[in-house]
Amino acid sequence: MYSYTTGGPFGLEAQVTTSGPGLTLLYHLLIPLFWCIPISLVAAELTTALPVQGGFYRWVRLAFGDFWGFLTGWWNWTASFLLGAGYAVLFANYLRAWFPSLQGWRHTLAAVLLVALVTWINVRGIRLVGRISTILEIAVLAPILVMAVIGLAKWQHNPFVPMTPPGKPLYQVFGVGLALGVWLYSGYEQLSSVAQEIENPRRNFPLALAIVVPMSVATYFLPTLASLAALHNWQDWQDGYFATAAELLGGALLALAVTGAATIANISLLNATVLATTRMPFALAEDGFLPKALTRLHPKYGTPATAIVASGIVYAALSLRDLSDLITVYAWLRVATSVMTVLSAWKLRKSHPTMERPFVIPGGKAGLFYAAAAPVLMGIVAVAGSILGAGHFVRVWGPVGILLGPVAYLVSRRRSAAANR
């Protein structure tokens, strides 16, 4: 769960220069209240009620029917293309700290080779993914903890100043940083897609969420706060900056450890992303929306190998794009998927009131309203902000990514009708 949702603080560095240090720190205190916490409550309730393969896609389909169910699954799968490619690009970015010549086609090749390796690991099955993720995350968190402690001990500046970059209008700094924040705090419902592969999901899924959500907030907030408080060089922050901050705080050895942690973190994130998202095309194909070939299982490992390999090919192709472009378009698709997921909790309370729910969102009707309404509000703000602050690529491909869903549904229904004639 932690490997999929967080993995480490890496990837937020550009948020500091685009939105300002103060606004960045506020994002990491406030976004969880409107995004990952309510989504986690929904995921806990519905995973305990319906621990099925495909998870949130099948919750939405049960609540709102085939059309909205398909859109949720499709948006999630296509969002994973951008997410997986983004982690591969981040991996190559940090690897460049060790190998400065890793530019151009070499940078792309490094990202593609990582995708190939992680695809192979996932074909081998969930247990191998879990063991590797656990080992990798221990290696990631140790140097980050050391860096945060050193930074807090050297506190000299107000890390919230300036709130936003001087001379830039708010609309230019608000949207891109918020989109990054939505990305960083997304995914807490995603592993419901492998619920049938999890041991005792009705107990372990809510427990994992209760542990991971506060861990995630601390992982992003504390090293950023500590580095800004000690160094106050927010204008220098860019992708991969935590390694530079580590060198300024603790010397070359700590910088080497943090660079290694960042490289490892992106392997772990991509590893868990492939696990969680490649079950979606399998579930869609199983329900007749996508070609049956995507349900083909590996003869030895029993994994949806065709769906895993097909997704990996797209991740590799998209690793040619810059990280900021990938993540801002991803935010559109992520928001659409998460909004449908939280609304399904509200709808299923009405349409299936007697369904067994070992975990129930606390607070009665008020708690359910918070869990559904807060992510909807955050989603609207995030998309509106990205429209105002993002570039041409995002303004074009964000809407295109959303509209491809209904088009794919029509193609799927026509293909199914033709096959049944």
N, C-alpha and C positions, 0 to 999 in steps of 0.2 A: 504493500500500500504506500509506504513512504517513498520507495523507489519510483513509483509511478507519479505520485502527486508532487513530490518535492525534489528529492535526490541531492539537494545542496542549494546554496544561495546563488549559484552561477547562472548568468543570463539576465540578471536584473540591473547590471552595471549601467547600461545605457539609459535606464530610467532616471538615474541621478542627474545626468546632464540634460536630458530632454525635458524633465518635469521639475528639476530642482531638488536639492537635498531634503528640504522641509516637507514638500509635497510627497516625495517618495516615501519618507518615513511615515507620514500620515496614511498613505495608501496601505501600508503593511499593518497598520493598526485598525483601519476602518473597513477595508475590502472584505476581510474574513466575516465581519458581522452581517454583510449583505450578500455574500457569495458562498464561501465554502462551508460555513457553519450551518446555514439553513439547508443547503444541498446535502450535507452529511446527514442531517436529521431525516430528510426524505429517503436517502439511500438506506439508512439503517432500518427504517420502518418497512420499506418495500422489499428489501432483500430478505428480511425475516419472514415477510408474508409470502413472497414469491421468489424463492432461491432457484431460479431457472437459468439455463444457458441463454445468453442474449440479454439478460438483465433488464436494464432500463428501456431498451427497445420494446421488449415484450410487455413491460408495464404500460407504456404509452399506447401500444396496440390494443391491449385489453381495455384501456380507459377510453380511447378516442377512435378506435377503428383502424382499418388497414392503411388509409392514406397517411394519417399523421404518424402512425407507427413506422411506416416505411420511411417517411421523411426524417424521423429521428435517427433511425439506423443509418440511412444514407448520409445525412449530415455528419454523423459521428465518424463514419468510415472515411469520408473525404477529408474531414478535419484531421484525422490521424495521418494522412499523407503529409500535410503541412507540419504537423507536430514532429513526426518521425524525422523528416528532412531537417527541421530546425535543430534537433538534438545532434544529428550527424554534422551539421555545419558548426555548431558550438564546439563539438569534439575537435574538429579540424582547426578551429580558431585557437583553442588552448594548446593544441599540439604544436602550433606555429611558434609558441614561446620557446620550445626546445629546438625546433627546426625552422629558423627564420626564412629559409628558402622555400617553405611550403606555401607557395603562391600559385594562382592560376589553376592549371590542370592538376598540379600535384595536390593542391588543397581539395579539389573535387574528388580526386582519386582516394584520398584518405577517408573522406566522408562515405564514399561508395563502398570501400573495403569494410568499414565498420558496419554498414547496413548488411552486407553479405554475412559477416561473422554472427551478428545478432539474429539474423534470419535463421541461420543454421542452428543456433542454440535453442530458438523457440520451436523449431521443428522437433527437437529432442524432447520437449515436454515441460510442464509447469513446475515439476519438482526441481529440475536443473535450473530453470529460470529463478526460482525462489532462493535456492542455495547460493547461486552466483550473486544475486542482488544483495543478499544479506552480507556476504563477505565484502563486496564492493562498498557498501554504505558505511561499514565500520572504518574502512580506509579513508573515506571521504570526510567523515565528521570529526575525526581526531585533530587534523591540522586546522580545521575551521574553528574548533573550540579554542585551540591555543591562540590563534590570531585574534579572536574576539576578546579573550582575557587580557592579552597584551594591549590591545587597543583601548579597552576600558581603563586599564591601569595608567595609560598615558593621556587620558582625557584632558584636553586643553581648550577646546572650542565648543560653541553651541552648534550641534549637528543639524539643527532645524533652520539655520540661517545660511543663505537666503531661502525663503519659502519656495519661490520660483525663480528661474533665471531672469536677471534684470534686463529690462528692455524688450522682453517678449510678451505679447498678449496672452492671456490665459487660455484662449481657445487653441493656441498653437502648442502649448505644453501639456494640456490636460488629457487629450484623447489618446495619444500614443502611449503615454505612461500608464494610463488606466487600462488600455488593452494589454500591456505587458503584465499588469497586476492580475487581470482576469486570467491570463494564461498561467501565471505562477500559482494561483490558487484554484486551479481547475482539476477535475479528475477524480473527485472523491466518490462519485457514483460509478465510475467507469469499471472497476473490477467486479461489479455485479454481473458483468457480461461473462465472467468465468465462474459464476456461483456454484455450478455443479462440479467444478474441479477443486473447490475449496473444502477442506475438512470442517464439518459442522458450521456452515455459513451463518446459521441463525444465532449462534453464539459469537463466532470469531469476527464476522464482518463489523457489527456495531462496536465490538471491543477494539478492533484495529482503528476504526474512525476516531474513537474517544482518545486514543493515544497519539495518533498521527496529526490531527488538526492542530493542537497546541505545539507539537514539535515543529510543524511546518512554519507557523508564525514566528517562532523563536529562531529557526534556521535563517529566515530572510531578514528579520528585523535586527537581531543582535550583532552579527558581523558588519552589517551596513552602518548601524549606529556607532559601533566602536571605531570603525575605520574613519568615518567622517569626524567624530569627536576628537580623534588623535591627530588627523592629518589636515582636515579642512581644505582639501584640494579637489572639491567636487567638479571643477571644470575639466579635470583630467580623466574623469571616469569614462570608460568605453567598454565594449565587449572584451572580457578577459582581464578587467582591471584588478580583480581581487588578488591575482598573483603579484601585481605591482605593489598593491597595498601591503601584502604580506612581507615583501622585501623591505619596504620602508619601515615597517613596524618591527620585524624580527630578523632581518638579514636574509642572505641568499639561501640558507638551508630551509627556512620556513617558506620562502617563495617557491623553492623546488617542490616542497611537500604540498603546497596549495595548488600549484600547477598540476601536479599529479592527481590531486583530489578532484580538480575540475575535469580533467580528462576522464578519470574513472567515473565521475558522476554522470557524465553524458552517455557513457556506455550503459550504465545502470538504468538511466531514464529511458533510453531507446529500447533496452531489453524489456522493461516492464510495459512500455507503450505497445510494442509488437504483441506481447501476450494479451493485453486487454482489448486491443482494437481489432485484431484479426479474427476474433470470434464473432464479430458483427457481420461480415459478409457470409460467414458460415451459417449464422442464424437466419439471415435474409434469404439465402439460397435454400435452406431447409424449409422455409415457409413459402417457397415458390416465387419469390420476387427476383432472384438472381439465378444465373445458370447453375444447374445441379453439380457441375464440375467443382464448384467451390465447397461442396460438402465432402469431397473426397478426403479420406483420412489416410495418414501414413500407415503402411501395413505393420510396422514394428512399434511405433511410438503412440499411435492412436490420435495424433494431433491433426488439425485441419491444414495439412501441409500445402495444398494448392492455394488456399486463401492467404496463408502466411507468405509464400513466395511471391504471389501476385502483388500483395501490399508492398513487400520489400523492393520490388522493381520500381514502383512509383516513388517510394521514398528516395531511392537512389537518383531518379531522374530529377526530382525537385530540389536536390541538394545543390543545384547550380545557383539558386536564388539567395539573396541576402536574408539574414535572420529576421530583421525588423519587418520586411515585407511578408515573410512566411507567417510570423506570429500575429500580425495585425489582421490578416485575412482569416487566419485560424480563429481569432476571437469572434468573428461574425458567426462562424459555424458552431463554435463551442457554446456561445450564448443561445443560439437557436435550440441546440440539443438540450442544454440544461434547463431552459425555460419549459420545454415540453415535459421534461422529467418531473420537475416540481409540480407542474399543473396536474400531472397524472396522479399524484398523491391526493390532491384535493378531489379530483373526479372519482377516484376509486373509493374514497370514504363515503361518497354519495351512492355510487352504483353497486358497491360490494361492501355494505356496512358490516356484514357478519363474517367477513374474511378473517381468518386467524392472523393476528399481528402480535408476535411475541415481544416486539419493541414498538411502542407507540410514541410519536412525537409529543413531548410533554407540553402542558399548557392548554390542553383542550382546543377549542375552536380558535382561540387567540394564537396559540402555538402553531397550529396548522396554517393560519393566515400569514403569520410571519415567515414560515418556511416556504410558502408559495410566493408571497408578494415581494419579499426582499430581493430574491434573485431576478424576478421580472423587472423590478425597478433598476437594479444594477445593470442588467442586460441592456435596457433602453438607453441608459446614460453612457455605457461603454460604446455602443454602436454609434450613437449620436456624436460622441467625442471623437471617434475614429474618423467619421465623415469630415469633421471640421479640421482635424489636425493632421490627417494622413495625406500621403501623396496620391498621384494619379493611379498607380498600380493597385492600391488598396481600394480606392473609390470604384474602380472597374471590377476587380475580381472578388471583392466582398459580396456585392449583390449577385454576381454571376454564380458564385459558389452556392448561395441560397437558392437561386432560381433553377439551378441544375437538378435540385431535388424533385420538384413537380414534373420536370421533363423526364427524368429517369423513371418516375412512377408510371407515367403514361406509356413509355416504351415497354416497361415491365408488364403492364396489364395487356397491352396489345400482343406482346410475345406469348403470354400465357393463353390468351384467347385463341391465337392462331394455332398453338400446340394442341388445344382441346377440340378443334374442329374435326 
